[in-house]
Structure formats: structure tokens, C-alpha cells
Amino acid sequence: MSYDKELRHRALAYWAAGHSKKETATVFKVGTTTLQRWKSQLNESGTLSPKKRRKTWRKLEPGKLEAYLNTHPDAYLKDIAEAFGCSDVAVIKALRRLNISRKKNRPLQGI
């Protein structure tokens, strides 16, 4: 979770008013490195908005996984893992991120 934009402005204004970096960090309960990073960000980009996090797909890209599942609807997790060169646990986690359920509902036979 990132700090509020207004807190960042107040901390930098407090530091610019003549207080030391260490004192500012103590008053606002942040690290001195954080203050320096905020100051650099303000100088470079002109804003103190928190940066957006990038979503990265390590081994399984969502588009490729969905395409594979459309062409192989009855594939087991091990088959999918072999096709993508990863573990079946990685497949399970990717499917959860995509909100795809792999439970097969077959009627019980012989009962």
C-alpha cells in the first residue's frame, strides 16, 4: 500500500521549510530513503502520484492459456503443464487468476 499523495506533499514541504531529512522522516514516520525518492520523483515527473504496478505473467500468458483450453477442453493439468513447460501448480494458479474452474462434472456410473 502506498502513502497518500497529500502526505507526500506535506512531508516534502516540511523538509523544504528548513527541517533536516532525519527529523522529517521521524515526524512523518517514513524512511529517509523514501523522502529522497519522493523528492527525485517530484523533480523528474512533476507529480507525487503512486506508480501503477505492472501485472506480469511469468510462464503462462492468459491469452495463450485460454486458447489452449478452447482447443483442448478435456486436458488434464499435467497435460497443460507439459504443453507450457511448467508445473501443474503454476497452471492451477494461472487458472485461479483468470477465474477459470477446471472441475469436470460427470455423472457417477454404476450406482
C-alpha positions as CSV (number, residue, x, y, z in Angstrom):
1,M,0.0,0.0,0.0
2,S,1.4,3.4,-0.9
3,Y,1.4,6.6,1.0
4,D,-1.2,9.3,0.4
5,K,-0.3,11.9,-2.1
6,E,-1.1,14.7,0.3
7,L,1.2,13.2,3.0
8,R,4.0,13.1,0.4
9,H,3.5,16.8,-0.3
10,R,3.3,17.8,3.4
11,A,6.5,15.8,4.1
12,L,8.4,17.5,1.3
13,A,7.1,20.9,2.3
14,Y,8.2,20.3,5.9
15,W,11.7,19.2,4.7
16,A,11.9,22.3,2.4
17,A,10.9,24.6,5.3
18,G,14.4,24.0,6.8
19,H,14.0,20.8,8.8
20,S,16.5,18.1,8.4
21,K,15.8,15.0,6.4
22,K,16.1,12.8,9.5
23,E,13.8,15.0,11.5
24,T,11.3,15.0,8.7
25,A,11.4,11.2,8.4
26,T,10.8,10.9,12.2
27,V,7.9,13.3,12.2
28,F,6.1,11.7,9.2
29,K,7.2,8.1,10.2
30,V,8.8,7.3,6.8
31,G,12.4,6.4,5.9
32,T,15.0,8.9,4.8
33,T,15.4,7.0,1.5
34,T,11.6,7.3,0.9
35,L,11.8,11.1,1.3
36,Q,14.7,11.2,-1.2
37,R,12.8,9.1,-3.6
38,W,9.7,11.3,-3.4
39,K,11.9,14.4,-4.0
40,S,13.5,12.8,-7.0
41,Q,10.1,11.7,-8.4
42,L,8.8,15.2,-8.0
43,N,11.8,16.7,-9.8
44,E,11.7,14.2,-12.6
45,S,8.0,13.7,-13.3
46,G,6.4,16.7,-11.6
47,T,3.9,14.6,-9.7
48,L,3.9,12.5,-6.5
49,S,1.2,10.0,-7.6
50,P,2.0,6.4,-6.7
51,K,3.2,4.4,-9.6
52,K,1.0,1.7,-11.0
53,R,2.0,-1.9,-10.5
54,R,2.5,-3.9,-13.7
55,K,0.9,-7.4,-13.8
56,T,3.4,-9.9,-15.1
57,W,2.7,-13.3,-16.3
58,R,5.8,-15.4,-15.7
59,K,5.2,-18.6,-17.6
60,L,1.6,-18.7,-18.6
61,E,0.2,-15.9,-20.7
62,P,-3.5,-15.5,-20.3
63,G,-4.3,-15.4,-24.0
64,K,-2.3,-18.5,-24.8
65,L,-3.7,-20.4,-21.9
66,E,-7.3,-19.6,-22.8
67,A,-6.6,-20.5,-26.5
68,Y,-5.1,-23.9,-25.4
69,L,-8.1,-24.6,-23.2
70,N,-10.5,-23.8,-26.0
71,T,-8.8,-26.2,-28.3
72,H,-8.2,-28.9,-25.6
73,P,-11.2,-28.6,-23.2
74,D,-10.6,-32.0,-21.6
75,A,-6.9,-31.6,-20.9
76,Y,-5.7,-32.5,-17.5
77,L,-3.5,-30.1,-15.5
78,K,-0.4,-32.3,-16.2
79,D,-1.1,-32.1,-19.9
80,I,-1.4,-28.3,-19.8
81,A,1.8,-28.1,-17.7
82,E,3.7,-30.2,-20.2
83,A,2.5,-28.0,-23.1
84,F,3.6,-24.8,-21.4
85,G,6.8,-26.2,-19.8
86,C,5.8,-25.5,-16.2
87,S,4.4,-27.3,-13.1
88,D,0.8,-28.2,-12.6
89,V,0.8,-25.9,-9.6
90,A,1.6,-23.0,-11.9
91,V,-1.3,-23.9,-14.1
92,I,-3.6,-24.0,-11.1
93,K,-2.5,-20.5,-10.0
94,A,-2.9,-19.1,-13.5
95,L,-6.4,-20.6,-13.8
96,R,-7.3,-19.0,-10.5
97,R,-6.1,-15.6,-11.6
98,L,-8.3,-16.0,-14.7
99,N,-11.3,-17.3,-12.6
100,I,-11.5,-20.5,-14.7
101,S,-12.7,-23.6,-13.0
102,R,-11.4,-26.9,-14.2
103,K,-13.8,-29.1,-12.3
104,K,-15.4,-31.7,-14.5
105,N,-18.9,-32.6,-13.5
106,R,-19.6,-36.1,-14.8
107,P,-22.4,-38.3,-13.6
108,L,-21.5,-41.2,-11.4
109,Q,-21.5,-44.5,-13.3
110,G,-22.6,-47.9,-11.9
111,I,-24.6,-46.5,-9.0
